[in-house]
Amino acid sequence: MSCQIFFIPEAQEDYNGLDGSIKKMVNKKIDNLAENPMLGLPLGNKDNANLTGFYKIYVAKKSVRIVYRVLPNRNVEIVEIWGIGKRDKMKIYKMIADRLRKKGL
């Protein structure tokens, strides 16, 4: 059973800005994620950013990460993608923490 994949608007911008070859690899991982939403590794506290409840999945030999969470729903599992980017200096995790603050979460 496939789950639904949703991008928050900022994550959609991340995706749109990817290089074509990286985008193909991301698409493949997202397809895998739709089939198995627990494919990623759980996140916790990353550089003083509480990302408990979020998961990461690697792309492009671990140079790019997709950060997402699984939302509860009675009928279908929903994967909500919050960001796609490089881990470089914890950038992706800081970006997700900023997005959470802006949304009041």
N, C-alpha and C positions, 0 to 999 in steps of 0.2 A: 504494500500500500504506500503510495506516494504522499508526502506531506506538501503543503503549500509553502512556497518561498516568497517572502516579501522583503523588500529593501526599504529602510527608512530613506527619506530623500537625500540625506547627506551621503549615505552608502551608495546610492545610485550614482551620485556624482563621482565618488571614488571609482566605481566600476567604469563609468563612461570615460574617465581619464586614463585608463589602463592602455598599455601598448597591445596591439592586436594579438601577438603571440602569448602574452600573459593572460589576456582575456579568454583565449581558447582554453588554457589550463584552468582558469577560474570557472568557466562554464562547466567543465568536466567535474570539478569538485562539487559545484552546486548541484549538478545532476545526482552525484553520489549522496550528497547531503539530503536531497529530496527523498531518497530511498531509505536512508538511515540517519536520522537527525542526531543520533548520539555518536556519530563518527568522530567528532572533534574531542579535544582535550579540555577539561574544565579549567576555568580561570578563577583566580581568587584575588588576592591583593597584589597588584602590579604597580610598583613605584608610587605607593600611597593612593592608588586608585582602586576602590573596591569594585571588582568586576565579578563578584560571586553571582552565579546563575548564568554567566556567559561562557561560551566555548570558543576555542580557536581551532582552525584547521589550516594546515600548511599547503602552500602552492609554490611552484617553481623552486624546487630544492630548498624549501624552507625560507626563501627570501621574502615571500609575501604571505600574509596571514589574512584569513577571513574571520572576523569576530561576529558571533551571532548568539542568539538565545532561542530557546524553544518555548513557545507560548502555550499555556494550557487551553484546550478547547475540547468540548465533548465529542464533536463529530470528526474532526481531522486535526492532525498535528500541524502546527504552524511554526516555521522557522523564520525568524526576523533577523535579517542581516543588518548589523550596525556599522560595519566598516570593513574596508579592504585596503591594506597598505603594508608597508615595510615595518619590521620590528626595530629598525635602526634607532638606537637610543630610546627604546620604548615608545617611539612616536605613535604607533597604532594604539597602544593602550592609553596613552595620554589623550589622544583624539577621542576615543570612546568615552573616557571619563568626562571630557568637556561636553560631549553631546548629551550625556546623561544629566549633567548639571543644567544645561540649557533647557532640557525638557522637564526639569524638576523631578527627576527620578533619583 
